[in-house]
């Protein structure tokens, strides 16, 4: 066979092999995506097991930083490097580790997550550990849904548990650092792999200025996010654009349609119609929170609450070591 014909034949065979390989790769990719989607919406058992009361009081030392705030009609709860606390003092006795990563109220009862893994419900003065078929979850966000369900944002994905139920569902497998609920059942989840909108069992990725989204909030039909590039906002379904003055934002929250963000060591207030101003604080801010219609800031000197007459100490900074 002439050399030229051989080269043509080899070229054709190579092309056929490449097309076949591409088809096989695409099929396997679709199969993997379907398998992951099926796993993401799987349901697994859930039970809360009461933890044994500690035999004696053990002195434990942690950090003084506040990671989350929850406000009930009768109590202010805080969680952070020191564990969980309210007006009566430390509530961490019985928990396996000290540093808390998230906190909320579920049907009026505290639910806390630990940085070392796991989340816990406090009922009748004792902690109960959530044991799930998904294994130990590393939770970074806890939110009570409009129907009284608990939404759990973790490194392992987004989960939902019904009050009194014996199972929980994984809504999405992407890691979650922040959850936002909006009008009409809108649910947004943000994390290391971007921003996603959840509708039923479907997750729709939304474009962001940077793929790592630290926080997401919803003010009506407007989306606000904090990424590595700073603060960005847009109408729901629009293109997120940077907010002027918010390029150094590291922590943010929403209250009464305004965005409060920490940037460059200052607390800035961004109005819904544009424009910003600085809130003068008594100490260097670290985190900003909104709970039950009130604004809190965690600082080097403790937790402060904004009141009509100015900033007041809500809780002194715990001793750390």
N, C-alpha and C positions, 0 to 999 in steps of 0.2 A: 504494500500500500504506500503510495507517495507520501512524503513527509507532510505536505500541505494538507492533504485530506486527514491525516492523523491529527494534526493540530486543530483542524476544524471540529473533528469528532470529539476530541478531548475538551474543547471549549464548550461544545453543546452539553456533554455529560457533566461538566463542572457547573454549568448554569442550571441544569435539571437538579443536581444535587443541592445547590444553594437554595433554589426555590423550595425543594422538599424540606430541607432543614428549617427554613423560615416558617413554613406551614406548621411543622411539628412544634417549633418553639412557640408560635402564637397559640396553638391549641393547648399546649401545656400551661402557658401563662393564663389563658382563660379558665382552665380547670382549677389552677391554684387560686385565682381570684374568687371563683365560685365557692371553693372550699373555705377560704378565709371569710367570705361573706356569711356562709352558713354558720361557721364557728362564732362569728361576731354576734349573731343574733340568738345564740344558744341560751337555753335556760338551765340553771343549775340549782341544786338545793341550797337553802339558806336557813340557818338557825342561830339564835342568840343563846349563848351559854354563860350563866352567871359565873364571874370570877370569884375565887375564894378571897375572903377578907384577910388582909395582912395580919400575921400573928402579933406584930408589934409595930410601933411607929419607927420607921427607918429614915434617917436624915438623908435627903437626896439633893444634890446641887445641879442646877442646869443654867442655861443662858437666860437673860432677862428680856429677850426680844419677843414681841407679840406677833403672831402669825395670823390670828383670826379672832373675830369678835362676834358675839351673839347677845341679843338683848331680849329678855322676856319681860312680861309685865311686872315682875317682882325682882329681877336679878340681872346683873351684867356679868356675862361669862367671857373669859379670855383664855386663849390657848397659845402656846409658843414653846420656847426653849425650857421654860420652867414647868411645863405640864399644862394642866387645866385648873382654873381657879374661878371663884365667884366671891361675893361679899364675905362669906363665911371663912374664906381662906382656900387652901390647897385642896383640890378634889382628885388629885392624881393617885392617891393611895389605892393599891390593887392593880393598877395598870402595869403591864410588863416592862415598859420603858417610859421615859419621861418626856422627851421632845415631841410636841404635837405639831401636826402639819395642817390640819383643817378642823373646822368646828361649825356646827349649825344646830338648830332646834328642829326636831322631828316630832310632830304632834305635841309640841311643848316640852319635849324631853331632850336633854343634850346628847348629841352624837359627836364624838371626837375621833380623829384619825391620828395615828402616830407615824412619825417620819421613818421609823424602823419597820413599819408594815402593820396592817390591820386597822379596823375601825370598831368603835365600841359605843354602845348605847347605855346611858345612865338611867336606871329605873329603880325607884324606891331606895335611893341612897347607895346603890351598888352598880358597878360596871358589869355589863354583859358583852362578851366578845362575839362579833359576827364571824361565823364559820361558814364558808361558802365552798361550793364545788369548783370554783375557779381558783382555789388556793389563796395564799396571802396576797392581798392587794395593797399596793403602795399608793395611798390616796392623797391627792393634793387639793380636791375641791368637793364640798358637800353642799347640796342645795335641796330644800324641800319644794317639791313641785306643786302646781295648783290643785292637784287632786289628792294631796297628802302623801304622795309617794316620795321616796328618797332617791335623788340622783347623785351618783357617786362617780367622780372623775378621778381616774387613777393612771399610773404609768401603764397599766395593762388594758386600758380602754375606758369606755363610758358604760355605766351600769345603772339599772333601775330596780328598786325593791319596793313592794307594796307593804303598807303597815299591816302587821299581823300575818303576812304571807310566809310561806315556807320555801319560797324559791326567789331567785333574782335573775334578771335578764341582762345580757350584754348587748347594748344597742350599737356599739361600734368598737373596733379593735384599736383605733389610733389613740396614742397617749393623750391624756387630758390634764391641763393645768388650771383651767378656768371654765365655768359654765355660766351662760346667760339665758334667761327666760324672758320672752316677750309676749306681746298681745297675740291672741289667736293661736296660742300653742307653739309659737316659734321657739326653737331650742338651738342654741349655738354652743359648740364645744371647741376650745382652743388648746393647743399644746405644741410640742416640739415639731410636729409634722404639719402645722398650719391650722387653719380655721375651717370648721365643717358645720353645715346646717343639717340637722336631723329631722326627718319627716317619716314617722313610722319606723320601719326598719331600714330606711335608705339614708345614706350619708352623702351629702353633696359638698365637695371641696369648694371653698371660696378663696379667691385670689387675695393675697395680702402683700404689703411692701417687703416683708421678710418672712421666711417660712416658720421661724420660731415665734409663736404668739404666747406672751406671758399672761395676758389678761384680756377678757372680752366683756363688754357690757352692751345693753340694749336700752336706749332711751326712746320709747315709742317705736318708730320704724327706722331709727338711726342706729347704726352699728359703730361702736368705738372699740379700738384695740390698742394694746401696748405691745410693740415688737422690739427687736433689737435696734431698730432704727427710730424708735420713739412712738409718739402718739399719732394715731391715724383714725379717720372717721369717714362715714359715707352713709347715704340712705341704704336701707336693706335692699340688696340686689344690685347696688351700684359699685363703683370702683373706689376702694379705700385710698384716701390721699392724706399725706402728712398734715398735721395740725401745726400752724405757725406757733413757735415757742415751746412745742412739746417734744422736740427732737431728743431731749435727754431724759424723757419720762421713764421711770422704772417701776412705779406703782400707781394705780389709778382706781377710782370708784365713781359711781354715779349717784347723784342725790338731787331730786326735784328738777330733773332735766339738765343739770349742770354736771360737767366733768371736773373732778378734783384729782390732780395728778402731782406726784413728786418729781421735780426735775431740777437738777443742779443744786440740790440741798434746800430747795424751797417748795412750798405748797402753792400750786397755781390753780386758779378757778377759771374754767373755760365756759363761757356762756353759750347757750344753744344757738344764738344768732351770730356768733363770732365775737372776738375780743376776749381778752384774758386779764386777770389781775392777780396779785400775790396776797395770800393770807399770811399775816404775821403770826409766828408761832413762838412760844416761850422756850423751845429747845429744838435741836436738830432733828428733823423728821426722818423716819425709816420706812414706815408703811402707812397707808391711808385706808380707812374702812368706812362703810356705811352700814348701819344696822337699825332696823325699825324706825327709819326716818331721821336718824341722827348721824352726825359725822364724828369720826374718831381718828386720831393720828397717834401712831406709836412712835415714840421718840427715845433719845438716849436717857431722858429723865423720867420716862414712864408713859402711860397712856393718857391722852388728853381728849376731852369732849368739847365740841363747840356749843356754846350756849348763847342766848340773846345778849348777854353782857360780856362775852369774850370766851377765851379758852380756859377751861377749868380741869384740874387733875381728876381723871376718872379712876385711875389706879396707879399707885407708885410703881416704879420699876422694881421687880423682885431682885433680891440679892442673887448674884451668880458666882460661879466658881468652877 
